[in-house]
Amino acid sequence: MNKRICENISAFHPGYYISDIIDEMEITQLEFAKRLNITPKNLSDLINGKASISNNIAKNLSLMLGTSVDVWLNLQKTYDEKVIEIEKLEAERKEQEVFKIIDYTFFEKLGLVKATRNQQEKVIELLRCLKIATFDVLKKHDFLVQFRQGAEDYHNEKQIVNANAWVQTAINIGNEIETEKFDEKKLKFFLSEMRQMAKMNTLDFLPRLKKKLSECGVALVVIPSLKNSNVYGAIKWINHDKVILGITNRGIVSDKFWFSFFHEIGHILQKKIKNIFITSDHENCEDEMEKDADEFARNVLIPPDKLYDFVSVNNFSKKSVELFAEKIDTHPGIVVGRLQKEGYIPFANLNGLKVKYTKLRNC
């Protein structure tokens, strides 16, 4: 193929012009090859756009036809540049098929891409934002994430693409957050203080939580959930000195947020530095690391011995729950969520004690 045309871009290979010259000279390709002092195969590849003009062929053409060497070398250069433009345009068209399953407004609202109605511009913006050359890489299970929780649910291409997109976004934001060197002892020391933050309002606890974590070497990223991603949180170690904790505002209900948060802290303390973990909404996961992270979150939020004493009394009134929460120094909504989850009270009971975070975002 010695010419390529796509929309308003036309690329003509030097062989296209050589073919015209042969016709004008009214000779065969074999004779032209002899005159040019190259093999018939070389000439055929050149005419069909399968080979580029070499310096030697450019020199021979200039001597044979009375042109400059630069004429032929520039024709080759222009052709190569136009082909790149065409291939880029064709690639962008292909990208739009995968792009359709990603919610562009999610990234726009975060200020990560510019607002535009042009589909092609959106594709370019999102590829830049996610630091990828093609959306095809988002289709791969192993692009970023080891899907440890609910792995069997991630056979759906839409979920895989959006899960990878959400995690990559959290990583990009987390990379910009400065932290001190990771300190496991300091992180464990702050656990009790971080648990107590559940009693504070969003505007107060989030900046404080971020600061405490940064002192421990953890970059906290709180962003909304991406449609069809099925992701609540993720852990990514940058090196031995820094870890990114990405978390969604998961229904912006306090008990779910804090459980997800301490679940991710549990993964950090597992110190599987080469792994990237995500947390989905999958129930009954059999992965041992996920089970351990769940147990860690439960025990930090409500000490098991304290919970045992409380449920043994079998009094789950509003007043009783509030007194118990005060006793263990946490928010009553955390207690309600735990009681609902473990079947002590119906999911419709005591929801008035829970808190909805309406401004839970740190970017």
N, C-alpha and C positions, 0 to 999 in steps of 0.2 A: 504494500500500500504506500504510494508515493504522495498521497495528499489526505489530509484529514480536515473535516469541517464540522464545527459544532456551534450552533447559533450564529453569532457574528464573528466567530474566530475561524480563520482559514490558515492551514499550515501546508505549504508546498515543499516537498523534499527536492534537493538539487537534481535528483534523478528524474523528476517530473519534467524539468527543463531540458535535460540531456535527451530524453525521449523525443521531445519536440525537435531538437536539433538534428537527431538522426533521421526523422521524417523529412525535414527540410533538405537534408543532404541527399535524400533518396538513396541511402545505402542500408545494408543490413547491420544488425547489431554485431554480428561476427566481424564484419569489416571495420566497424567503428572501434571495436575492442582492439583489433590489430593496430589501427592507426594510433590509438591512445596508449598502446603498449601495456595493456592489462589483459587478464584472461577473460574469456566470455562469461565465466561464472562471476567474476568480480563486477563486470558491467551489468549483468542481470540483477545481481543483488542491489547494485546502486540504483538502477532504474526502478526497481520495485520497492525501494525505500528500506531495504533490509540491511544496508551498509551505509556508513557515513562517508563523506568526502574526506579523504586523507590529505595530508600536505603534499604527498607525492602526486596523487591524482589531480589535485588542484593545480599543481605546477604544470603537469602534462596538458591539462585542459587549456591553461592560459597560453601555452606555447602553440598548441594545435589550433586554437580558435582565435588567438590574438586578443585575449582578454587579460585582465589582471588576476593574480592569484587570489586577491582579497574578494573578488566578486563571488567566487565559489565557496570560499571559507565563510563569508558573511551569509550566503544563502543557507549554508548548513547551520550556522549559529541561529539565524532567525527561525528556521524550521524547528530546531530543538526547543527554543524558547516558546514558540507557539504551541508545540505539543504539550509542554508542561502546563500551559494555560488551559488547554483543552482537557487534559487529564485531571487537572484540579477541578474544573467545572463538572466533569463527569463524576468525579468522586463526591463532590458536594451533592449532586443529584442522588447518588446512591445513599449518602449519609442521611438524607431527608427521610428515607423509609424507616430507619431506626429512630431518628429524631422524633418522629411522630408519637412514639410511646413515652417520651420524656416530657414532663411538665416544665416548659421554659419559664413560666411565670414564677416558679419556685426560686430560680436563680436570679430572676429580675428583681423580685421583692427583697432579696438579700443584698442587692446592689452589686452582684458579681458579674452581671452582663448588662449591656445597654438595652434600653427599650427600643424595639423596632418591630415593624409589621412585615418586614421583608424576610421571607423564609430562608433565603440563602445567607443573609446576614446573621440570622439566628443560629444557623448551623456553625458558621465560622466562629461566632462568639462563644458558643457552648464548648466547642472543641478546644478553644484557647483556655476557657475557664477550667475545664477538667484536665488540661495538659495532656491531651491525647491526639493522635493523628487521625484516628477513625473511631466511630462509635462501635465498630465490630469488636474492639477489644473489651468493651463492656459486657459482651455476651458470654465471656469466659468465666467459669466458676473460679478459676485460679488467678484471675487478673489481679485482685487485691485481697480477697477475703477467703478465709477458710470457713465455710459455712458450717460451724460447729453446732449451732442450735437450729433445729428444724431443717436440716440439710435436705431432707427428702422433699420439702416444699419448694425448693428452689430449682425445680426442673422447668418452671415457667420462664420463658425468655424475658418477658416484660418485668418480672420480679428481679431477675438476675441483673439486667441492665440498670434498673433504677436503684437497686441495692448498691451496686458498684459506684453509681453516680453519687449517691448520698455519702457513702464512705469517703470517696475521693474529695468531695467538697469539705467534709469535716477535717480531713487531713490537710488540705490546702489552707484552711483557716487556722488550724492548730499550729502549722509550721510558722505562722507569723507571730505567734504568742511567745514571748520570752519567759523562760522559767529558770529556776536554779537547778542544780544537778539533782537527779532523782535520789531521794532519801527515804528508804522504806521505813526506817524507825520513826522518822518525823511524820510520815503519812499515817502510820498506825496510832501515833500519839494524838493526832488531830481527829481521829474517827469520832470520838465522843462529842467534840465541839461541833463537827459537821452535822452530826445527827440532831443536835439541839437547834440547828438552823432551820429545821422544819417548822419551828414555832414562829419564825420571823416572816414578814411579808417579802414578796418577790424582789422589790427594789432594794431591800436591805440585805437579804441573804446572798443573792447571786454575785454581786461584786466581792463580797467577803469570801464566799466559797471559792471563787476564781483565784483570789489572792492567796488563800491558804494552800490551795492545790499547786499554784505556781511555785510556792516556797518548797514544795515537796518534789518538784520536778515534773508536775503533771499540768498539761495545757487543757483546760476545760473548754469545750465548744458546745454550746447549746443552740440548736437551730431546729426549725420545724421539721416534721416528717415529710418526706418526698412521696407523692402519690405513687402507689403500686410498689414501693420499695420493701414494705413489710419489715422495716428496720426500726428498732427503738434505741440502739446504742452500738458503739464500736470502740475497740481499743487497738491502738497502733503504736508500737515502740519505734521511735525514730533512731535511737541508738540506746546504749546502756544508760544514758544520762537524761533522757527525756521520753515521755510517753504522752500520746494524745488521747484524751477521753472525749469522744463525741457522743452526744445524747440528744434525743428529740424531746419536744415538750409533751410527748406521749399523752394526748388527751387533756393536757394541762390540768390534771388532777394531782394533788400533792402526793397521795399514797403511791400512785403508780410512778410518778417522777422519782421519788426518793428510793423506791425499791430498785428501779432501773439504775439509778446512780450508784447505789452501793453494790449492786450486781457487777457493774463495770469495775468498781474499786476492787472487788473480789478477784476479777480477772487480772488486774494490775498486780496484785499481790501473789498471783500464781507465777508471775515473772517468766512467762513463755515469750521471750523477746522476739523470736523469729515468727511468731504467729500473729495474725490479725483476727480478732474475734468480733463477731457481730451478735447482737441479741435481737431476735424477732419475737413475734407474738405467738410462736408455736408452743403448744402445751405438751406436757408429758415427755419432754426431751430425755433421752437415755444417756446423753453424753455426760461423762463423769465430771468434766471441768465445768459444764453448765450447772450440774447439780450442786457442785461445791460452791459456785458463785451464788446460786440461789440461797443455799443454806447460810452462807456468809452474810448476805443482805438481810435475811430474816433475823439472824441472831444479833446483828448490829442494831437494827431498828428496834427490836424488842427482845431483850435477853430471855432465853427459853425458860429459865427457872421462874422469872417474874411472870411470864405468860401462863405457865402451868398453874401457879398460885391463883392468878386472876380467873382463869376459865373454870377452875375447880369450884369456885363459889357459884358459878352459873347465874350471875347477875349481869345482864348486858344492857342495862338501862343507860340512857344518855348521861345521867349524873355519874353512874358507876364508871363508865368509859372515860369520862373527863377526869375523874379523880385518879384513875389508873395511869392515864397519860401524864398527868402532873407528877405522879410518883416516880415514873421512869424518865421524866424530863424530856418528853417529846410531844408532838401535836396529836390530839385525839383522832384526827382524820387518819393518821398512820395506823392507829389501833383498829379503827373501823375497817379499814382495808384488809387488815390481817384477819380479823374475825369473819369477814365476808368470804375471803379466799379459802379459809379452812372450814367453812360451813357452820360456824357457831351462830351466825345470824344471816338472814336472807340478804341478798344484794340490794334489796330495796330499803333496807333499814339503816337509819342513822346517817344517811348521806349528807345531811345538813351539817355534820361535823367536819366534812371534808372541805378542802380549799381548792378553788380553781385559780390557776396562775394565768392571768390574762396578759401579762407582759414578760413571759419567760423566754427571753432571747438575749444572747450576748454579742450579737454581731449585726 
